[in-house]
Amino acid sequence: MKTVCNLTVMILFVAMLGGAALGQATVPAGQGAGPASVQVLTTEEMIRIAEDFIYQSIPWKGEEVTVKVAQSIPRVALPAGKVDVVPSMESSRPLGLVPVRLDIRVNDQLYRSVRAFFHIRAIAPVVVVRQTIQRGQAFDPGKLDMMSKDLSLLPANVVTSPAQLEGKVSKWTISPGTTLTMAMVDDLPLVRRGENVMLVITGKGVSVSVQGRAMADGKKGDTISVMNLSTRKEIPAKVVDVGRVEVANP
């Protein structure tokens, strides 16, 4: 996402004596030597542009969000002309120490790029285990709490809503006080070992449905062994829905 911030900056008339004014500010080709008008993009302006861009870009709006510059940004001397600053986020997850790139354009031409670093924190509710959840157990809302935590200190896959846990089970036993992440969560099996299932066998343009028995638990997309109750033979089949499997290689 890129936002173009048009700046109206104060034009400072500086006598370029011996090329020493404002340090070694670069004059683009075609400006010529000798006295020239320059303008200054201040540190405060660049920080404001970057912070505005960050607040517009991050997904956390109602939560407690803080953005602080992590390093000093030097001011930039520019030639006279229309100045645009194009910020961009150089991070897939805008939390913690985040670089923001500022492309400074003069008269629609890239003049200079500045990289600024910001500390971004977001305090938001996350799901925390209140009572022990056993391996393979569904996530009972009565065993869960919502607590506000600093997302910048947590993994990107942290669970932020109980709704994310619907139809899920625990991959392993989870102790009280644990902040849940999706790495701890597995899909609920659609078929259980020993259950009768609808076995759909497809081949040569013909589809036949027979009764089968699951020989193992299976989530959607899993291939499990299923006994065809008509032939008493076990064949591999793919779980496609609750109580329904299809022959994996018809």
Residue pairs with C-beta under 8 A, 6 or more apart in sequence:
1 56
1 57
1 88
1 89
2 86
2 87
2 88
3 52
3 53
3 56
3 86
3 87
4 84
4 85
4 86
5 49
5 52
5 53
5 84
5 85
5 86
5 87
6 82
6 83
6 84
7 41
7 45
7 49
7 83
7 84
7 85
9 39
9 40
9 41
9 42
9 45
9 78
9 83
10 39
10 40
11 37
11 38
11 39
11 80
12 38
12 39
12 40
13 37
14 21
14 22
14 37
14 38
15 21
15 35
16 34
16 35
16 36
16 38
21 38
22 38
22 40
22 77
23 77
25 38
25 77
25 78
26 111
26 112
27 33
27 36
27 79
28 79
28 106
28 109
28 111
31 79
36 79
36 80
37 79
37 80
38 77
38 78
38 79
38 80
39 77
39 78
39 79
39 80
39 83
40 75
40 76
40 77
40 78
41 75
41 76
41 77
41 78
41 83
41 85
41 104
42 75
43 72
43 73
43 74
43 75
46 73
46 75
46 76
46 85
46 102
46 114
46 116
47 69
47 73
47 116
49 85
49 87
49 102
50 69
50 87
50 100
50 102
50 116
50 118
51 67
51 69
51 118
53 87
53 89
53 100
54 67
54 89
54 94
54 98
54 100
54 118
54 120
55 65
55 67
57 89
57 94
58 65
58 94
58 120
58 122
60 122
60 124
60 151
63 122
63 123
63 124
64 122
64 123
64 124
64 148
65 120
65 121
65 122
65 123
66 119
66 120
66 121
67 118
67 119
67 120
68 118
68 119
69 116
69 117
69 118
69 119
70 97
70 117
70 118
70 119
71 116
71 117
73 114
73 116
76 104
76 112
76 114
78 104
78 106
78 111
79 106
79 111
81 106
81 107
82 106
82 107
82 108
83 104
83 105
83 106
84 104
84 105
84 108
85 102
85 103
85 104
85 105
86 102
86 103
86 105
87 100
87 101
87 102
87 103
88 100
88 101
88 103
89 98
89 100
90 98
90 99
90 100
90 101
90 115
91 98
91 99
93 156
94 120
95 120
95 121
95 122
95 151
95 152
96 119
96 120
96 152
97 117
97 118
97 119
98 117
98 118
98 119
98 120
99 115
99 116
99 117
100 115
100 116
100 117
100 118
101 113
101 114
101 115
101 116
102 113
102 114
102 115
102 116
103 110
103 113
104 110
104 111
104 112
104 113
104 114
105 111
120 152
121 150
121 151
121 152
122 150
122 151
122 152
123 148
123 149
123 150
123 151
124 148
124 149
124 151
124 160
125 146
125 147
125 148
125 149
125 160
126 146
126 147
126 148
126 149
126 151
126 154
126 158
126 159
126 160
126 179
126 180
127 144
127 145
127 146
127 159
127 160
127 161
127 162
127 164
127 165
127 179
127 180
128 144
128 145
128 146
128 147
128 177
128 178
128 179
128 180
129 143
129 144
129 145
129 174
129 175
129 176
129 177
129 178
129 180
130 142
130 143
130 144
130 145
130 176
131 142
131 143
131 176
132 143
132 173
132 174
132 175
132 176
133 139
133 140
133 143
133 170
133 173
133 174
134 170
134 173
135 170
135 171
135 172
135 173
136 169
136 170
137 169
137 170
138 168
138 169
138 188
139 162
139 165
139 168
139 169
139 170
139 185
141 162
144 162
144 165
144 180
146 162
147 179
149 179
151 158
154 179
154 181
155 181
155 183
157 181
157 182
157 183
158 179
158 180
158 181
159 165
159 179
159 180
159 181
159 182
159 185
164 182
164 185
165 180
165 185
167 187
167 188
168 185
168 186
168 187
168 188
169 185
169 186
169 187
169 188
169 189
170 184
170 185
170 186
171 183
171 184
171 185
171 186
172 184
174 180
174 184
178 184
186 219
187 219
187 220
188 219
189 217
189 218
189 219
190 218
190 219
190 220
190 239
190 241
190 242
190 243
190 244
191 197
191 214
191 217
191 218
191 224
191 239
191 242
191 243
191 244
191 245
192 214
192 217
193 214
193 215
193 216
193 217
194 213
194 214
195 213
195 214
195 243
196 211
196 212
196 213
196 214
196 229
196 243
197 211
197 212
197 213
197 214
197 226
197 243
197 244
197 245
198 209
198 211
198 212
198 243
198 244
198 245
199 209
199 210
199 211
199 212
199 226
199 228
199 237
199 245
199 246
199 247
200 207
200 208
200 209
200 240
200 244
200 245
200 246
200 247
201 207
201 208
201 209
201 210
201 246
201 247
201 250
202 208
202 246
202 247
202 250
203 247
203 250
210 228
210 229
210 230
211 229
211 230
212 226
212 227
212 228
212 229
212 237
212 245
213 226
213 227
213 229
214 224
214 226
214 245
215 224
215 225
215 226
215 227
215 234
216 224
216 225
217 224
218 224
218 239
218 245
219 239
220 239
220 240
220 241
221 238
221 239
222 238
222 239
223 236
223 237
223 238
223 239
223 248
224 236
224 237
224 239
224 245
225 234
225 235
225 236
225 237
226 234
226 235
226 236
226 237
226 245
227 233
227 234
228 234
228 235
235 247
236 247
236 248
236 249
237 245
237 246
237 247
237 248
238 245
238 246
238 247
238 248
239 245
240 246
